[in-house]
Amino acid sequence: MTSTELISVSMDVGQKLLESGAEIYRVEESISRICRAYGAREVNVYAVPTAIVASMVREGENPMTRVSRIYHRSTNLGRLDQLNTLCREICCAPMEYAEICERLHLIDRHEIYRNWQLCLATGGVGCFFTLLFGGGWQEACCAFFTCLMLWVLTAAAGRIHTNTLFINLVGGFWVALSGLLCLRAGFIEQYDTMIIGSIMFLVPGLPITNAIRDLIAGDVVAGITKFTEALLVAAGIAVGAALPLGIAGLLGR
């Protein structure tokens, strides 16, 4: 494998890891290990949530440097597992460039869960969290259907790459509005547990955890960036949910 191919394929793996929600140290270590598996003597990798910079030197060759900009990030643990497995296989038994590209292509095309499964799972999240917070079966059923629509809204917004803050603002607005409408229609007796249970789908629990892990690992810039992003998401949820509740309060309903 040539140096150009090596730096290119290692950056592809790192970019896909970061886009799937991997921690910063995992991205940097994966790129470094892949390069060293093919004889790179000096490897330097610097990653933040929105970019990766990597350079390497092979004996007798000029240094190679690549920069990759990360525009979209999500959480896909199944894809992370496949990419980690590929990295380990490359380090144990180096592959040809074409074989690695083919594996990456298969990982991109692989779908662990179908859309209808994700939609039903989201409904289950709202339903059972509502029960957990003390709601009744009426509130749980309303939360189930609210979260079904919530998943449709977030999935549609994600397809057109809408701003994360706006997505969560709209999501919070829909959940609170749905709770008020269900109360008005007489389907539920209290809307607070339904709203809290439905909002749990939007709460950025994993991003906050990853931010703390990055801070512990010494990646201060990445940790602060992710933590700030998680706080903005939480603020968007709060503002979105407060709008219909505030309007209802002003109208005395």
N, C-alpha and C positions, 0 to 999 in steps of 0.2 A: 504494500500500500504506500502510495506516495505521501509526502508531507502535506500537500494540498488536500488530498482526500482524507487524511487522518484528522486534520484540524476541522475540516468541514463536517465529517460524520460525528465527531465528538461534540461539536457545537450543536448539531441537530439533536443529539440525545439530551444534552443539557437544556436546550430550549424547550423540548417537549416535557422534560421533568418539571421545569419551572412553570410552564403553562398548566400542568396538571396539579399544581399545589404543593410541590416538594419544598423542603426546607432549603435554605441557601447553602448550608454546609454540605448537604447531600449533592446538590448540583455541582458545586466546585470539586468535590471529591470524585464524583463520577467522571467528569471531564478529565481530571488529572490522571486517574487510574487508567482510563482508556488510552490516553496519549503515552503513558509510561509502558503500557503493555506492548506497544509497537516500537519501543526503543527510544522514546524521547528522553533526553537527559535533564532538561530544565523546563518545567511547566509552571506557568503562573496563571491563575484563574481568579477573576474578580467578578462577583455576581451581586446584583441588587434585584429587587422584584421587577424592575422594568428593563433590565439590560444585563448582558453577559459580555465580558472582555476576557479573551484567552490568548496566550502566546506560548509557543513551545520551540525548542531547539533540538535538532537531531545532529549527531556528530557528523561533521563535514558538510553541513548544509546551512543555509541562511535561516534566521529566525522567521517563524510564521506567526501572524497575528490575525485574529478575527474578532469582530464586534457584532453582536446580535441584539436587536431591539425586541423587547417583549411587549406586545400590544394588548393581548387578551390572556387572562388567567382565570382558572376555575379550580374546582376540587374534583379529582377523578382518581380515587384510590386504586381502582382496578387497573387503570392505565399506568399508574405509578408502579404497581407490582410487576407488570410486564416489562417496563423499562428497566427496573432494578434487576430483574432476572436476566435481561439482555446484557446489561453491564457486567454482571458476574460471569456470564458465559464468555464474553469477549476477553475479560481479564484472565480467565482460566485457559482458554484456547482461542487465540486471535483468529478472527474470520477475515474473509475477503471483503473488500469495499462493497461489491455488488450484493453480497449476502446480507450485510448489515442494512443496506438501503432497503432490501426486500423485507427484512424483519420489521423495520420501522414503518414501512408502508402497510404491512399487515396489522401492526398495532394501531395505526391511525384508523383503519377501516373496521377494526373489531369493536363490536358493541356488546357490552356485558348485559345491559338491561335495555329493554325497549321502552319507547315513550309511554305507553299505557301502563307499564309496570312502575315507572317513575311517578306517574301521575297518581296512581293508586297508593303508592308508598307515601307520597306527600299528604294525601288525604288521611292516611293512617296516623301520620305524625300529628296532625291537628286534632284528630279524634282522641287519641290516647293521652296526649298532653293535656287536653281539656279535662278528661277524667282524672288525671293525676293532680291537677290543680283544684279539684273539688267540684267540678261541673257535673251535671246529670247527663243522662243519655240523650235528652233533647238537645242540649248544648253541644254534646259530642257529635251528634249526627249533623247538626248545622255546621260545625267546624270542619267536618269531613268534606262536605260539598263546597264550603268556602275555600278550603285548601286545594281542591281540585281546580277551581277557577284560578286560584292564586298561582298554581304551577303553570297553567296555560299562559297567564299574563307574563310571568318571569321568563318562560321558555320563548315566547314570541319576542320579548324585548331583547333576550340574549341573541337571537338569530340576527337581529339588525344592529348588534353591538351597541346597545344603549348604555349610557353611563350608569355605573353601579349604584351611585347615590340616588339617581332618578328611579331606577328599578325598585329599590327598597322603599322609597317614598311612596310610589304608586301602590306597592304591595301593602304597606302599612295603612294607606288610605282605604284600600279595598276591604281589608280585614275589619277595620273599625266600622266602615259603612255597612258591611254585611251584618255585623253584630247588631247594629241599630235597626236595620231593616227586619231582621229576624225577631227582635224584641217587639217592634211595632206590629208585626204580623201575628204575634202571639205564639210563635213557635218555641220560644224560650222564656224563662222567667228572669234570667240575669244574663247580661252580655259580657261581663268582665272576664269570667273564666273562659268563655268561648274566644274572646279576642286574644287573651294571653296565650291560650293553647295554639291558636292558629298562627300567631306571630312567631312562635318558636321555630318554624321552618325558615324564617329569614334571619334569625339571630346568628351572628358570625362567630360561633364557638370555635370552630377549627382554625380560622385565621388568627384569632387571639392566641390560641395554643401554639401555633407555629411561630407567632411573633415572640412569645416568651422563650420558646426553644432557640430561636435565632439569637436572642439577647444572651441567653445562657452560654451558647456556643461562641460568643464573642463577636457576632455579626451585628454590631450596634446599629449601623445605618439601615440595614434590612429590617431588623427588629422594630426600630422606631417607625419606619415607613409602613410596615404591615399593621402595627398597632394603631397608628393614626388612621389608616384606611378602615380598620375595623370600627374605630370610634365614629368615623363619618357615616359608615353603614348604619350603626346603631342610632345615630342622630337622624338619619333619613327615615328610619322606621318610626322613631318617636314623633317626628314632625308629621309624617303621613297619617299616623293613627290619631294624632291630636286634632287634626283639621276637622273631620266629621264630628268628633266628640265635642269640640269647642263650638261648632255651629249648632249642634243639637242643644247644647247647654244655653246658648244665647236665645234659641227659639223656645226654650222651656220645655223640651221634649226629652 
